[in-house]
Amino acid sequence: MISLDSLMGNQGPSYPEQIAAPYRKELVDAGFEQMMTVEDVEKVLAGNPGKTILVVLNSVCGCSARVSRPGALLSFFNHVVPDIKATLFAGMEKEAVVHFREKYLNGVTPSSPNVLLLKDGNVLLHLQRHQIETTDAGTIADALIAAYNEHCTKQTTDAEREELRTYFKNLYQVDPLATQE
């Protein structure tokens, strides 16, 4: 079958890697596993039966920088979190993203960013771009935390949360756990 992308010469990345690299790093440095190939997608999503998996379909857009990535990171201050956190990048790993969308988001209009909680290939929570771009990181974190509390069992430690706090402060120049006076 001939795809529209192949006819238009859209098989390669949409952005130079140096543009995507800092956005990748933001999640990878926080422990997200990158899914760069179709095989990676299947290894993570099909190869972990019974595990809850947070997937961030990353993007270079402003709502990803302002809302989805920070919101996903904030959600890991909860005491219960997914077993695995993974990411892939829209516009970059096109085959992996197409496979992910066709197998796990069949029938959903493609957009990015997306944040999902999955278990055994089933979507437990799906936050799409239209939901992400109209809110803030705290609201995304709250939605994820509610889903974690319902579906996840992995406990985080004080040390893990403190490490994340240090990472968050260095990355965003704000203390996510500081109380407002």
C-alpha positions, 0 to 999 in steps of 0.5 A, spaced: 500 500 500 502 506 498 502 511 503 501 519 503 507 520 507 511 516 502 508 520 496 510 526 499 517 524 501 515 525 509 518 518 511 524 522 515 524 526 521 520 533 520 525 536 525 532 536 525 535 532 531 538 538 534 531 541 535 528 535 538 534 533 542 532 538 548 525 536 549 527 528 548 532 529 554 527 533 558 523 526 559 529 521 558 533 524 564 527 523 568 527 516 567 523 515 561 524 510 556 525 512 549 521 508 543 525 509 537 522 503 533 516 499 532 520 494 535 521 498 541 514 500 542 512 493 542 517 491 547 515 496 552 507 496 551 506 488 549 512 486 553 510 488 560 504 484 561 500 486 567 504 493 568 501 500 568 505 504 563 505 512 562 506 514 555 508 521 553 507 522 545 512 528 545 512 534 541 516 540 539 510 545 540 509 550 546 503 546 549 508 540 550 513 544 553 508 548 557 503 543 559 504 535 557 512 534 559 512 538 566 505 535 567 507 528 566 513 529 571 509 533 576 505 527 576 511 522 579 510 526 586 504 522 587 506 516 592 503 511 587 505 511 580 506 507 573 510 501 573 514 504 566 514 511 563 516 511 556 516 516 550 516 517 543 516 523 539 511 525 533 514 528 527 521 524 528 520 516 529 515 516 524 514 509 523 514 508 531 509 513 532 504 510 526 505 503 529 503 506 536 497 510 533 494 504 529 495 499 534 494 503 541 490 509 538 486 506 533 480 511 530 483 517 534 485 523 530 492 523 530 495 529 534 501 531 539 502 531 544 498 526 547 499 523 554 496 516 556 496 511 561 496 503 558 495 496 561 496 490 557 494 494 551 488 497 553 488 505 554 486 507 561 487 514 560 488 518 554 489 526 554 489 529 547 492 535 544 485 539 545 485 537 552 492 539 553 493 545 550 487 548 554 489 547 561 496 547 565 501 542 567 498 542 574 491 540 571 494 534 567 498 532 573 492 531 577 488 527 572 494 523 571 494 522 579 487 520 579 488 515 574 495 512 578 491 512 584 485 508 581 490 503 576 497 503 579 500 499 585 508 501 584 510 505 590 515 511 590 520 512 595 521 519 599 528 519 596 525 518 589 521 524 590 527 528 592 531 526 586 525 528 582 524 535 586 532 536 585 531 535 577 525 539 576 528 545 580 534 544 576 530 544 569 524 549 570 527 553 576 521 552 580 520 548 586 514 544 585 513 542 592 514 549 595 508 552 599 505 558 597 505 563 603 
